[in-house]
Amino acid sequence: HHLDILGDLAADYCPDLAGIIPRQTDEQKELFELLDYAYIGARYDHSYKITKE
């Protein structure tokens, strides 16, 4: 379950959710990818670790 796909599906039911996490700039895209991996990695990657970085 990637967050962008889940976000698109949720926006079908609640249009206010569309674009709730901006991804226009390189920094925003990088932060979204970090969030997406945190969501997926914590669930499926057995070697996933949370760091301060």
Biopython code that builds the backbone (N, CA, C, O; Angstrom):
import numpy as np
from Bio.PDB.StructureBuilder import StructureBuilder

atoms = [
    (1, "HIS", "N", (0.838, -1.184, 0.000)),
    (1, "HIS", "CA", (0.000, 0.000, 0.000)),
    (1, "HIS", "C", (0.880, 1.243, 0.000)),
    (1, "HIS", "O", (1.445, 1.603, 1.033)),
    (2, "HIS", "N", (0.996, 1.876, -1.106)),
    (2, "HIS", "CA", (1.756, 3.116, -1.179)),
    (2, "HIS", "C", (0.841, 4.273, -0.817)),
    (2, "HIS", "O", (-0.334, 4.284, -1.187)),
    (3, "LEU", "N", (1.379, 5.245, -0.094)),
    (3, "LEU", "CA", (0.562, 6.348, 0.391)),
    (3, "LEU", "C", (-0.061, 7.167, -0.734)),
    (3, "LEU", "O", (-1.166, 7.686, -0.576)),
    (4, "ASP", "N", (0.630, 7.291, -1.872)),
    (4, "ASP", "CA", (0.033, 8.053, -2.969)),
    (4, "ASP", "C", (-1.203, 7.348, -3.518)),
    (4, "ASP", "O", (-2.185, 8.005, -3.861)),
    (5, "ILE", "N", (-1.167, 6.041, -3.604)),
    (5, "ILE", "CA", (-2.329, 5.278, -4.072)),
    (5, "ILE", "C", (-3.455, 5.358, -3.048)),
    (5, "ILE", "O", (-4.611, 5.586, -3.406)),
    (6, "LEU", "N", (-3.119, 5.171, -1.778)),
    (6, "LEU", "CA", (-4.136, 5.266, -0.732)),
    (6, "LEU", "C", (-4.740, 6.667, -0.692)),
    (6, "LEU", "O", (-5.943, 6.823, -0.487)),
    (7, "GLY", "N", (-3.907, 7.681, -0.885)),
    (7, "GLY", "CA", (-4.402, 9.060, -0.906)),
    (7, "GLY", "C", (-5.366, 9.300, -2.046)),
    (7, "GLY", "O", (-6.390, 9.959, -1.868)),
    (8, "ASP", "N", (-5.047, 8.768, -3.223)),
    (8, "ASP", "CA", (-5.950, 8.906, -4.373)),
    (8, "ASP", "C", (-7.281, 8.216, -4.109)),
    (8, "ASP", "O", (-8.341, 8.756, -4.427)),
    (9, "LEU", "N", (-7.226, 7.034, -3.532)),
    (9, "LEU", "CA", (-8.461, 6.309, -3.224)),
    (9, "LEU", "C", (-9.294, 7.052, -2.181)),
    (9, "LEU", "O", (-10.515, 7.140, -2.307)),
    (10, "ALA", "N", (-8.641, 7.582, -1.163)),
    (10, "ALA", "CA", (-9.356, 8.324, -0.121)),
    (10, "ALA", "C", (-9.964, 9.602, -0.683)),
    (10, "ALA", "O", (-11.064, 9.991, -0.290)),
    (11, "ALA", "N", (-9.255, 10.259, -1.601)),
    (11, "ALA", "CA", (-9.752, 11.505, -2.191)),
    (11, "ALA", "C", (-11.007, 11.275, -3.026)),
    (11, "ALA", "O", (-11.799, 12.197, -3.221)),
    (12, "ASP", "N", (-11.193, 10.057, -3.517)),
    (12, "ASP", "CA", (-12.433, 9.742, -4.238)),
    (12, "ASP", "C", (-13.642, 9.891, -3.321)),
    (12, "ASP", "O", (-14.732, 10.238, -3.776)),
    (13, "TYR", "N", (-13.452, 9.631, -2.048)),
    (13, "TYR", "CA", (-14.544, 9.704, -1.072)),
    (13, "TYR", "C", (-14.573, 11.031, -0.325)),
    (13, "TYR", "O", (-15.626, 11.463, 0.146)),
    (14, "CYS", "N", (-13.425, 11.669, -0.220)),
    (14, "CYS", "CA", (-13.329, 12.952, 0.484)),
    (14, "CYS", "C", (-12.378, 13.851, -0.308)),
    (14, "CYS", "O", (-11.173, 13.840, -0.056)),
    (15, "PRO", "N", (-12.897, 14.624, -1.256)),
    (15, "PRO", "CA", (-12.044, 15.446, -2.120)),
    (15, "PRO", "C", (-11.129, 16.414, -1.365)),
    (15, "PRO", "O", (-10.107, 16.837, -1.905)),
    (16, "ASP", "N", (-11.476, 16.767, -0.135)),
    (16, "ASP", "CA", (-10.620, 17.659, 0.655)),
    (16, "ASP", "C", (-9.256, 17.037, 0.935)),
    (16, "ASP", "O", (-8.306, 17.754, 1.252)),
    (17, "LEU", "N", (-9.146, 15.731, 0.824)),
    (17, "LEU", "CA", (-7.875, 15.051, 1.075)),
    (17, "LEU", "C", (-6.904, 15.157, -0.103)),
    (17, "LEU", "O", (-5.704, 14.934, 0.058)),
    (18, "ALA", "N", (-7.414, 15.493, -1.269)),
    (18, "ALA", "CA", (-6.556, 15.601, -2.456)),
    (18, "ALA", "C", (-5.519, 16.696, -2.229)),
    (18, "ALA", "O", (-5.868, 17.835, -1.918)),
    (19, "GLY", "N", (-4.284, 16.358, -2.381)),
    (19, "GLY", "CA", (-3.210, 17.328, -2.241)),
    (19, "GLY", "C", (-2.900, 17.738, -0.819)),
    (19, "GLY", "O", (-2.254, 18.762, -0.599)),
    (20, "ILE", "N", (-3.348, 16.959, 0.152)),
    (20, "ILE", "CA", (-3.121, 17.329, 1.551)),
    (20, "ILE", "C", (-1.629, 17.322, 1.900)),
    (20, "ILE", "O", (-1.186, 18.074, 2.768)),
    (21, "ILE", "N", (-0.873, 16.482, 1.229)),
    (21, "ILE", "CA", (0.579, 16.463, 1.418)),
    (21, "ILE", "C", (1.201, 16.968, 0.117)),
    (21, "ILE", "O", (1.218, 16.253, -0.885)),
    (22, "PRO", "N", (1.709, 18.198, 0.134)),
    (22, "PRO", "CA", (2.248, 18.773, -1.109)),
    (22, "PRO", "C", (3.488, 18.030, -1.593)),
    (22, "PRO", "O", (4.302, 17.554, -0.802)),
    (23, "ARG", "N", (3.605, 17.945, -2.921)),
    (23, "ARG", "CA", (4.754, 17.274, -3.536)),
    (23, "ARG", "C", (5.213, 18.037, -4.766)),
    (23, "ARG", "O", (5.526, 17.439, -5.795)),
    (24, "GLN", "N", (5.252, 19.365, -4.658)),
    (24, "GLN", "CA", (5.663, 20.173, -5.800)),
    (24, "GLN", "C", (7.179, 20.367, -5.871)),
    (24, "GLN", "O", (7.763, 20.272, -6.950)),
    (25, "THR", "N", (7.809, 20.632, -4.750)),
    (25, "THR", "CA", (9.252, 20.888, -4.755)),
    (25, "THR", "C", (10.023, 19.577, -4.547)),
    (25, "THR", "O", (9.466, 18.564, -4.125)),
    (26, "ASP", "N", (11.306, 19.635, -4.853)),
    (26, "ASP", "CA", (12.152, 18.453, -4.637)),
    (26, "ASP", "C", (12.161, 18.062, -3.163)),
    (26, "ASP", "O", (12.124, 16.877, -2.831)),
    (27, "GLU", "N", (12.211, 19.061, -2.277)),
    (27, "GLU", "CA", (12.223, 18.764, -0.846)),
    (27, "GLU", "C", (10.916, 18.100, -0.417)),
    (27, "GLU", "O", (10.933, 17.139, 0.353)),
    (28, "GLN", "N", (9.793, 18.601, -0.906)),
    (28, "GLN", "CA", (8.497, 18.005, -0.572)),
    (28, "GLN", "C", (8.411, 16.574, -1.087)),
    (28, "GLN", "O", (7.898, 15.693, -0.397)),
    (29, "LYS", "N", (8.907, 16.346, -2.282)),
    (29, "LYS", "CA", (8.902, 14.989, -2.844)),
    (29, "LYS", "C", (9.770, 14.052, -2.010)),
    (29, "LYS", "O", (9.393, 12.910, -1.747)),
    (30, "GLU", "N", (10.931, 14.544, -1.599)),
    (30, "GLU", "CA", (11.839, 13.732, -0.787)),
    (30, "GLU", "C", (11.208, 13.397, 0.566)),
    (30, "GLU", "O", (11.306, 12.265, 1.038)),
    (31, "LEU", "N", (10.569, 14.378, 1.181)),
    (31, "LEU", "CA", (9.918, 14.137, 2.471)),
    (31, "LEU", "C", (8.755, 13.161, 2.331)),
    (31, "LEU", "O", (8.538, 12.322, 3.205)),
    (32, "PHE", "N", (8.005, 13.267, 1.232)),
    (32, "PHE", "CA", (6.905, 12.332, 1.009)),
    (32, "PHE", "C", (7.438, 10.913, 0.825)),
    (32, "PHE", "O", (6.871, 9.962, 1.363)),
    (33, "GLU", "N", (8.517, 10.770, 0.072)),
    (33, "GLU", "CA", (9.113, 9.445, -0.120)),
    (33, "GLU", "C", (9.600, 8.865, 1.206)),
    (33, "GLU", "O", (9.477, 7.663, 1.442)),
    (34, "LEU", "N", (10.147, 9.710, 2.065)),
    (34, "LEU", "CA", (10.584, 9.269, 3.389)),
    (34, "LEU", "C", (9.389, 8.798, 4.214)),
    (34, "LEU", "O", (9.454, 7.758, 4.870)),
    (35, "LEU", "N", (8.306, 9.559, 4.179)),
    (35, "LEU", "CA", (7.085, 9.178, 4.886)),
    (35, "LEU", "C", (6.520, 7.876, 4.327)),
    (35, "LEU", "O", (6.110, 6.996, 5.084)),
    (36, "ASP", "N", (6.501, 7.757, 3.007)),
    (36, "ASP", "CA", (5.973, 6.554, 2.360)),
    (36, "ASP", "C", (6.795, 5.328, 2.758)),
    (36, "ASP", "O", (6.235, 4.273, 3.057)),
    (37, "TYR", "N", (8.132, 5.470, 2.763)),
    (37, "TYR", "CA", (8.966, 4.332, 3.150)),
    (37, "TYR", "C", (8.799, 4.016, 4.633)),
    (37, "TYR", "O", (8.829, 2.850, 5.026)),
    (38, "ALA", "N", (8.625, 5.046, 5.454)),
    (38, "ALA", "CA", (8.409, 4.800, 6.882)),
    (38, "ALA", "C", (7.144, 3.980, 7.078)),
    (38, "ALA", "O", (7.112, 3.072, 7.908)),
    (39, "TYR", "N", (6.113, 4.293, 6.325)),
    (39, "TYR", "CA", (4.845, 3.561, 6.423)),
    (39, "TYR", "C", (5.013, 2.114, 5.950)),
    (39, "TYR", "O", (4.598, 1.177, 6.631)),
    (40, "ILE", "N", (5.618, 1.950, 4.790)),
    (40, "ILE", "CA", (5.775, 0.611, 4.214)),
    (40, "ILE", "C", (6.878, -0.172, 4.934)),
    (40, "ILE", "O", (6.698, -1.341, 5.275)),
    (41, "GLY", "N", (8.014, 0.483, 5.160)),
    (41, "GLY", "CA", (9.148, -0.188, 5.779)),
    (41, "GLY", "C", (8.842, -0.709, 7.167)),
    (41, "GLY", "O", (9.234, -1.819, 7.526)),
    (42, "ALA", "N", (8.143, 0.095, 7.941)),
    (42, "ALA", "CA", (7.813, -0.325, 9.304)),
    (42, "ALA", "C", (6.909, -1.548, 9.306)),
    (42, "ALA", "O", (6.907, -2.324, 10.262)),
    (43, "ARG", "N", (6.150, -1.719, 8.249)),
    (43, "ARG", "CA", (5.225, -2.851, 8.183)),
    (43, "ARG", "C", (5.851, -4.101, 7.567)),
    (43, "ARG", "O", (5.585, -5.215, 8.018)),
    (44, "TYR", "N", (6.679, -3.921, 6.543)),
    (44, "TYR", "CA", (7.104, -5.072, 5.747)),
    (44, "TYR", "C", (8.605, -5.351, 5.731)),
    (44, "TYR", "O", (9.010, -6.468, 5.409)),
    (45, "ASP", "N", (9.434, -4.378, 6.065)),
    (45, "ASP", "CA", (10.884, -4.562, 6.021)),
    (45, "ASP", "C", (11.370, -4.935, 7.423)),
    (45, "ASP", "O", (11.404, -4.089, 8.317)),
    (46, "HIS", "N", (11.738, -6.177, 7.608)),
    (46, "HIS", "CA", (12.133, -6.664, 8.929)),
    (46, "HIS", "C", (13.421, -6.022, 9.437)),
    (46, "HIS", "O", (13.697, -6.062, 10.636)),
    (47, "SER", "N", (14.203, -5.436, 8.550)),
    (47, "SER", "CA", (15.431, -4.761, 8.976)),
    (47, "SER", "C", (15.234, -3.250, 9.095)),
    (47, "SER", "O", (16.204, -2.519, 9.299)),
    (48, "TYR", "N", (14.001, -2.774, 8.972)),
    (48, "TYR", "CA", (13.701, -1.339, 9.049)),
    (48, "TYR", "C", (14.042, -0.792, 10.427)),
    (48, "TYR", "O", (13.677, -1.375, 11.448)),
    (49, "LYS", "N", (14.747, 0.332, 10.444)),
    (49, "LYS", "CA", (15.107, 0.986, 11.703)),
    (49, "LYS", "C", (14.806, 2.472, 11.588)),
    (49, "LYS", "O", (14.968, 3.074, 10.526)),
    (50, "ILE", "N", (14.372, 3.043, 12.678)),
    (50, "ILE", "CA", (14.126, 4.478, 12.737)),
    (50, "ILE", "C", (15.396, 5.145, 13.253)),
    (50, "ILE", "O", (15.959, 4.740, 14.270)),
    (51, "THR", "N", (15.837, 6.174, 12.534)),
    (51, "THR", "CA", (17.016, 6.925, 12.958)),
    (51, "THR", "C", (16.647, 8.398, 13.093)),
    (51, "THR", "O", (15.579, 8.821, 12.650)),
    (52, "LYS", "N", (17.525, 9.168, 13.700)),
    (52, "LYS", "CA", (17.293, 10.606, 13.831)),
    (52, "LYS", "C", (17.372, 11.302, 12.488)),
    (52, "LYS", "O", (16.788, 12.371, 12.312)),
    (53, "GLU", "N", (18.069, 10.728, 11.555)),
    (53, "GLU", "CA", (18.240, 11.322, 10.238)),
    (53, "GLU", "C", (17.026, 11.029, 9.436)),
    (53, "GLU", "O", (16.939, 11.434, 8.277)),
]
sb = StructureBuilder()
sb.init_structure("model")
sb.init_model(0)
sb.init_chain("A")
sb.init_seg("    ")
for serial, (resi, resn, name, xyz) in enumerate(atoms, 1):
    if name == "N":
        sb.init_residue(resn, " ", resi, " ")
    sb.init_atom(name, np.array(xyz, "f"), 0.0, 1.0, " ", f" {name:<3s}", serial, name[0])
structure = sb.get_structure()
